[in-house]
Amino acid sequence: MLNVIFLLLSFGVSSSALAKVCTDPSNQIQVATYNILSRHTWKSLWLQTYPPWEQRMSMIASWVKKNNIDILGTQEGLFEMLALLKKDLPEFEMVGRARSDDKKVAEYSALFINQQKFEVLNSGDFWLSKTPDVPFSRSWDSRYTRLCTWAELKNKKDNSKLFVFNTHYDHWGSYSRAQSTQIILDRVKKIAGKEKVIIMGDFNAEHGASALEPFLEYFLEAKDSSRSKPTGQPRSFFYGTIDHVYVSPQMITCSYDIKEPKSPSGQQLSDHLPVVVKIQPFR
């Protein structure tokens, strides 16, 4: 935590501001990354484990509201799944496009932004390939096409800017995952410049994986930099935590929590658990 304090002081954050850090919830942003389990995966693999996808979307929307999520990064959502989620979250704006042109299996890495707190100024997508501007492009050892969705936001409270990037790395190609990190870092620099940034998603790589190490040269991993002790479940997926949140050094992670949303009958809503992070930016 001391390293975080030194970084903030180097960015011109006053000691008086640091003394008040994480004490005022109105100055905090609550973000969540949540792989919501594609309905095709659910139908083919987990028929007896999770509620039907239509019910799951309604339950996830209720969970988002109950937990006061400001920015939700989703993975594996198909168009009809996201449409139901958006219907139940009318105060949120959804941004993002499908990662492939096959409408039957095209997954999104869609962002949901609470319009009561943020205005979406701009948004876009790029592909995790040798040709990021070519839609549906795929490279290296990646099994599927993969993309990153981003949004430029204006905080309605103080007019400050924030860029959010949400992604889903390939589950198969280890070289692809490493190259994807380099693509994202390059695009973050071009798109966001020196503005505050949040990067989140399902990285299909556990905490400390070599594919993710380059992020740490420029960003803080939310779990490691959390001002309070991480809480919740010990992992976000069966074998470990592969869902992560990274923040700019101008931001402090106030809390880190792996939640476990369940149906009324006690079933989990996805094969992943959402990672929820409270963040306080500094101007």
SEKE-550534 format. One record per atom (N, C-alpha, C, O, CB): y, x, z. Coordinates in steps of 0.1 Angstrom, whole numbers, plus 5000, padded with zeros to 4 digits. Glycine has a CB too. Layout:
YXZ;...
//
This chain:
498850085000;500050005000;501350095000;502350054994;500049915012;501250205006;502450295007;502850334993;503950344990;502150415015;501850364984;502150394970;502850284963;503750314955;500850424962;502550164966;503250044960;504750044965;505650024957;502549914964;504950074978;506250074983;507150184976;508250154973;506250094998;506550304975;507250414969;507650374954;508750414949;506450544969;506750314947;506950274933;508150174933;509050184924;505750204927;508150074942;509249974942;510550044945;511550004939;508949864952;510550134954;511850204958;512350284945;513550294943;511650294970;511350334938;511750414926;512350324915;513150374906;510550494920;512050194916;512550094906;513850034911;514449944905;511549984903;514350084922;515650044927;515649924937;516649864939;516550004916;514449884941;514249774951;514749824964;514249924969;512749724951;515649744971;516249794983;515249774995;514249694994;517449704987;515449855005;514549855017;514649715024;513649665030;514849965027;515849655023;516049525030;515249415022;514649325028;517549485030;515149425009;514349335001;512849355004;512049255005;514549354986;512449485006;511049505009;510649455023;509549415025;510749665009;511549455032;511349395045;510949255045;510249195054;512549425055;511449185035;511249035034;510149005024;509948885021;512548965029;509449105019;508449075008;507348985014;506849005025;507849215003;506948895005;505848805008;506048705020;505148645025;504548885011;507348695024;507648605035;508148475031;508148375039;508648675044;508548465018;509148335013;508248285001;508348344991;510648355009;507448185003;506548134993;507348084980;506848094969;505748024998;508648054982;509348004970;509648114960;510048084949;510647934975;509548234965;509848354956;508548404950;508548504943;510548464964;507448344953;506148394949;505548314937;505948194935;505148384960;504748374929;504148314917;502648314920;502048424924;504448394904;501948204918;500548204920;499848194906;500048094899;500148084929;499048294903;498348304890;496848294893;496348344903;498748424882;496148244883;494648244884;494048274870;494548224860;494148104889;493048354870;492248374858;490848314861;490248334871;492048524855;490448224851;489248144853;488448124840;488948064831;489648004859;487248184839;486348154828;485748024830;484948004840;485348274826;486047924822;485747784825;484347744819;484047624819;486847694821;483647834813;482247814808;482247724796;482447594797;481447754819;482147784784;482047704772;480947594772;479947614778;481647794760;481347474767;480347364767;479047404760;478047344763;480947244762;479147494749;477947534742;477047614751;475847594751;478347604730;477647704759;476847784768;476247694779;475047714782;477747894775;477047604784;476547504794;475347424788;474347414795;477647414798;475447384776;474447294770;473147374768;472047314769;474947234758;473247494764;472147574760;471447644771;470247674771;472447674749;472247684782;471647764792;471647704806;470747734814;472447894793;472647624809;472847584823;472747434826;473447384834;474147644828;471947364818;471947224818;471747164832;472347064835;470847174809;470947224840;470547174853;471447234864;471247194876;469147204856;472447314861;473147394871;474547344873;475047334885;473247534867;475247294863;476647264864;476847114859;476047064851;477547354856;477947054864;478246914859;478546914844;478847024839;479446854868;478446804838;478846794824;480246844822;481146834830;478746654819;480546904810;481746974808;482946874809;484046924813;481747044794;482846754805;483946654806;484346644821;485546634824;483546524800;483346634829;483646614844;484246744849;485046744858;482346584851;483646864844;484146984850;485647004847;486347064855;483347104843;486146964835;487546984831;488446904840;489446954845;487746944817;488046784844;488746694853;488846764867;489846764873;488146554853;487746814871;487646874884;488447004885;489147034895;486146904888;488447084874;489247204873;490747174874;491447244880;488847284861;491147064866;492547024867;492946984881;494047024885;492746904857;492046914888;492446874902;492547004910;493347004919;491346784907;491647094908;491647224916;492947294913;493547354923;490447314913;493447304901;494647374897;495847304905;496647384910;494947364882;495847174905;496947104912;496947134927;497947154934;496946954909;495747114933;495547134947;495947274952;496447284963;494147104951;495747374944;495947514947;497347564943;497647684944;494847604942;498147474937;499547504933;499547624924;500347714925;500347534945;498647624914;498647734904;499847724895;500147614889;497347734896;500547834893;501747834884;501347874869;501847824860;502847924889;500447974869;500048024856;498548034856;497948104865;500748164853;497847974847;496347974846;495948034833;496347994822;495847834847;495148144834;494548204823;493148164822;492348194831;494648364823;492748104810;491348054809;490648134798;491248194790;491347904805;489348134799;488448194789;487348104786;486948024795;487948334794;486848104774;485648024769;486047884767;485147804763;484548034779;487247844768;487547704765;487547674750;488047744742;488947664771;486847564746;486847514733;487947404732;488547364742;485547454729;488347374719;489447284717;489347154725;490347114732;489647254702;488247094724;488046964731;488046974746;488546884753;486746894727;487547094751;487647114766;489147134770;489547074780;486847244769;489847214763;491247244766;492147114765;493047094772;491847354758;491747034755;492546914753;492346824765;493346754770;492046834740;491146814771;490946734783;491646794795;492246724803;489446724786;491646924796;492346994807;493846974806;494446944816;492047144807;494346984794;495846964792;496146814795;497246794801;496246994777;495346724791;495646584794;495746554809;496646474814;494546494789;494946624817;495046614832;496046704838;496246694850;493646634838;496646784830;497746874835;498946854827;499446954820;497247024835;499546744827;500746714818;501946794821;502746814812;501046564819;502046854833;503246934836;503047074831;503947154833;503446934851;501947104825;501647244820;501747244805;501347154798;500247294825;502347364800;502347384786;501147484783;500947584790;503647444781;500447444772;499247534768;499647614756;500247564747;498047444765;499347744756;499647834745;498347914742;497547934751;500747934748;498147944729;496948014725;496347954713;496547834710;495948024736;495548034706;494747984694;493348034695;492948114704;495448034681;492447974687;491048004687;490848144682;491548194673;490247904679;489748204687;489548344683;488848364670;488848474664;488748414694;488248254665;487548254652;487848124644;488448034650;486048274653;487548124631;487848004623;486647914623;486747814615;488148054609;485647934630;484547844632;484847744642;484747774654;483147914635;485247624638;485847524648;484747474658;485147424668;486447414640;483447494654;482447444663;482147534675;481747484686;481147424656;482447664674;482147754684;483347844688;483247934696;481047844680;484547804683;485747884685;486247874699;486647764704;486847854675;486247984707;486747984720;488148034720;488648104711;485848084729;488847994731;490248034733;490348124745;489548124754;491147904734;491448194746;491948254759;493248194762;494248264763;491948414757;493248064763;494447994765;495148004778;494548024788;494247844762;496448004778;497348014790;497847874793;498247804783;498448114788;497847834805;498547714810;499647744819;499447814829;497547614817;500947704815;502147744822;502747624828;503047524821;503147814812;503047634841;503747524848;505147514844;505947604847;503647534864;505447404836;506847394831;507947364841;509047374838;506847284820;507447314853;508447294864;509047424869;510047434875;507847214875;508247534867;508647664872;509047764861;509947844863;507547724880;508447754849;508747844839;509047774825;508547664823;507547934837;509947834818;510147794804;509447904795;509648024796;511647784801;508647854785;508047944776;508947974765;509347884757;506747874770;509448104764;510348144754;509748184741;510248164730;511248254759;508548244742;507848294730;506348304734;506048324745;508448424725;505548304724;504048334726;503448374714;503948364703;503448204732;502248434715;501548474703;500148524707;499648514718;502248594697;499448584697;498048624699;497848754690;498548774680;497048514695;496948834694;496548954686;495048974689;494548944699;497349084689;494449034679;492949044680;492549184685;493249284682;492349024666;491549194692;491049314698;490149384688;488949384688;490249294711;490849454678;490149514667;491049624661;492049654667;489849414656;490549694651;491349794645;492549744638;493449814635;490449874635;492449614635;493549544628;494049424636;493749314633;493149494613;494749444647;495149334656;495949224650;495849114656;495949394668;496649244639;497449144633;496649054623;497148954618;498649194626;495349094621;494549024611;493748924619;492848954626;493649124603;493948794617;493248684624;491748694622;491248724611;493748554620;491048684633;489548674633;488848804629;487748814626;489048574623;489648914631;489049044628;488249094639;488449064651;490149154624;487149174636;486249234646;485949374642;485749404631;484949144646;485849464652;485549604650;484649664660;484249594670;486949684650;484249784658;483449864667;482149794670;481449744661;484149894680;481649794682;480349734685;480449594691;479549554698;479549834695;481649534689;481849394694;480949294688;480749294676;483349354692;480249214696;479349114691;480148994685;479748934675;478449064702;481248964691;482148854686;483548894684;483949004688;482048734696;484348814677;485748834676;486348814689;485948714696;486348744665;487348894693;488048874706;489548884704;489948954695;487548984716;490248814712;491748824711;492348824725;491748814735;492248704703;493648844724;494548834736;495648744733;496348754723;495048984740;495948654742;497048554741;498148594751;497848624762;496548404743;499348584746;500448624755;501548524755;501748444745;501048764751;502448524765;503548434766;504748504773;504548574782;503148304773;505948484767;507148534774;507748414781;508048304775;508148584763;507948434794;508448324803;509748354809;510148464811;507348294814;510448244812;511748254819;511548174832;511248054832;512948204811;511748244843;511648174856;512848084858;514048134857;511548284868;512647954860;513747864860;514647874873;515747824874;513247724859;514047944883;514847964896;515848074894;517048054899;513848004907;515548184888;516548294887;516748344873;517448454872;516048404896;516148284863;516348324849;515648454846;515948514835;517748324845;514848514855;514248644852;513048624842;512548514841;513648704865;512748724835;511748724825;510348774830;510348864839;512148794812;509348724824;507948774828;507048754815;507148644809;507448694840;506248854813;505348844802;503948834808;503548914817;505448964792;503148744802;501748724807;500748744795;500948684784;501548584814;499748824797;498748854787;497348814793;497048844804;498749004783;496648734785;495348684790;494248714779;494448694767;495448524792;493148764783;492148804774;490648784778;490448744790;492348954771;489748804769;488348804772;487648904764;487448894752;487748654769;487249014771;486549124764;485149094760;484548994765;486549254773;484649174750;483349154745;482249184756;482449274763;483049234733;481249104756;480149124767;479149224762;478449284771;479448994769;479149264749;478049344744;478549494742;477849584746;477649284731;479649514736;480049644731;480949724742;482049684744;480849634719;480349824747;481049904757;482249984751;483249994757;480150004764;481950034739;483050104731;484150004728;485350044728;482450174719;483749884724;484749784721;485649754733;486849734732;484149654716;485049744745;485849724757;486849834759;488049804763;484949704769;486449954758;487350064760;488550064750;489650084753;486650204759;488150034737;489250034727;490149914729;491349914726;488550024713;489649804734;490449684737;491549714747;492649664745;489549564742;491249794757;492249824767;493349904760;494549874763;491649914778;493049994751;494050064744;494949974735;496149994734;493450184735;494249884728;495049784720;496049704728;497149694725;494049684713;495549654740;496449574748;497549664754;498749614754;495649514760;497349784758;498349864763;499449894752;500649884755;497849994768;498949914740;499949934729;500749814726;501949824724;499149974717;500149694726;500849574723;501749534735;502849484732;499849464721;501349554747;502249524759;503549604757;504549554760;501449554772;503349734754;504549814753;505549764742;506749764743;504149954749;504949724730;505749674719;506349534722;507449504718;504849664707;505549444728;505949304730;506949294743;507949224742;504749214732;506549354754;507249334766;508249444770;509149414778;506249324777;508149554764;509049664767;508949704782;507849734787;510449624763;510049704789;510149734803;510149614812;510449624824;511349824805;509949494806;509949374814;508649364823;507749444821;510049244806;508749284833;507549264842;506449204834;506649114826;507949174854;505149244838;504049204830;502849174840;502649234850;503549314820;502149064836;500849034842;499749034831;499948974821;500848894850;498649114834;497549114825;496349064832;496049104843;497249264819;495648964826;494548904833;493448864824;493748844812;494948794843;492248834829;491248784821;489848814825;489648874836;491348834807;488848784817;487448814819;487248944811;487148934798;486448704815;487149054817;487049184811;485549234809;485349334803;487749294818;484649154813;483249194812;482949334816;482149404811;482749174797;483749374826;483549514832;483949504846;484949434850;484449614824;483149564855;483349554869;484549644873;485049734866;482149594876;484949614885;486049684892;485749834891;484649884896;486249644906;486649914886;486550064885;485850114873;485650234871;485750104897;485550024863;484850064851;485750154843;486950134843;484449934843;485150254836;485950344828;486750284817;487850324814;485050454822;486250164812;487050094801;488350044806;489250024798;486149984796;488450024819;489649964825;490650064831;491750034835;489349864835;490150184833;490950294840;492350314833;493250334841;490150424839;492450314820;493850334814;494850234819;496050264819;493750324799;494450114823;495450024828;496150074841;497350054843;494749884832;495450154849;495950204861;497050304860;497750344870;494850254870;497250354848;498250454845;499650384845;500650444848;498050524832;499650254842;500850174840;500950054849;502050004852;501050134826;499850004855;499849884862;499049894875;498249994877;499249764853;499249804884;498549794897;497449694896;497649574891;499449764908;496249724900;495149624901;495449534913;495549594924;493749694901;495349404911;495849314922;494949334935;495549324946;495749174917;493649344933;492849354945;493149484953;493249474965;491349354941;493349594946;493549714953;494949724959;495149794970;493449834944;495949654953;497349664958;497749544966;498949534970;498249674946;496849454970;497149334977;497749374991;497149464998;495949244979;498849314995;499449345008;498649295019;498649355030;500849275008;497849185017;496949135027;495549165023;495249185011;497148985029;494649155032;493249185029;492649085019;492848965021;492349185042;491949125008;491349024999;490448935006;489748965016;490549104988;490448805002;489648705009;488848624998;488948654986;490548605016;487948535003;487148454994;485748514992;485248595000;487848434981;485248484981;483848524977;483848674974;484848734970;483348444966;482648744975;482548884973;482548924958;482849044955;481348944979;482348834949;482348864935;482648744927;482548624932;480948914931;483148764914;483548644906;482448604896;482548504889;484748684898;481348684895;480248654886;478948694893;478948754904;480448734872;477848664886;476548694893;476348834898;475948854909;475448664883;476648934890;476349064893;477549144898;477449264902;475749134881;478749094898;479949164903;481249094899;481148984894;479949304898;482349154902;483649104898;484049164884;484349284883;484749124909;484149074874;484449114861;485749044856;486249064845;483349094851;486348964865;487548894862;488748964870;488548974882;487448744865;489749014863;490749094870;492149054867;492448984857;490549234866;493149094875;494549074873;495249204876;495049274886;495048964883;496049244866;496949364867;498349324867;498749234860;496549474856;499249394875;500649364876;501449484874;501049594877;500949284889;502749464869;503649574868;504049634882;503849564892;504949534861;504449754883;504849814895;506049754902;506249764914;505149964893;506849674894;507949604900;507549474907;508349394911;508949564889;506249454909;505749334915;504749364926;504049464926;505049244905;504849284937;503949314948;502849194948;503249074947;504649314961;501649234950;500549134952;500549094967;500149174975;499149184947;500848974970;500948924984;499548894989;499148915000;501848804985;498648834980;497348794984;496448794972;496848774960;497348664991;495148814975;494048814964;492948734970;492448764981;493648964961;492448644962;491448544967;490448514956;490948464945;492048424974;489148524958;488148464948;487748334953;486948324963;486948564946;488148224947;487848094951;486548044946;485848114938;488947994946;486047934952;484747874948;484847724946;484447654955;483647914958;485547674935;485647534934;484247474931;483447524925;486547504921;484147354937;482847284936;483047134933;484047084936;481947304949;482047074928;482046934925;481746864939;481346924948;480946884915;481946724939;481746654952;480246674957;479946654968;482046504950;479346694947;477946714951;477646854954;476446894957;477046664940;478646944954;478347084958;478047184946;477747294949;477347094967;478147134934;477847224923;479147304919;480247254920;477447144910;478847434915;479947514910;480447454897;479647394890;479547664909;481647484893;482247424881;482147514869;482347474857;483747394883;481647644871;481547744861;480547854866;480347854878;482847794856;480147934857;479348044861;480148164866;479648254872;478448104849;481548144864;482448244870;483248174881;483248044882;483448294859;483848244890;484748194900;486148244897;486248354892;484248244915;487148164900;488448194897;489048304906;488848294918;489348074897;489748394901;490548494909;491948444910;492648434900;490448644903;492448424922;493748374924;494548474932;494148534942;493648234933;495748504926;496648604931;498048554933;498548484924;496648724922;498648574945;500048544948;500848674945;500548774951;500248484962;501848664937;502648774933;504148754936;504648644934;502448814918;504848854941;506248844942;506948954933;506749074936;506748864957;507648904923;508348994914;509649034921;510248964929;508548934901;510149154916;511549194920;512349214908;511849264898;511449324928;513549164908;514449174896;514949324894;515649344885;515649084898;
//
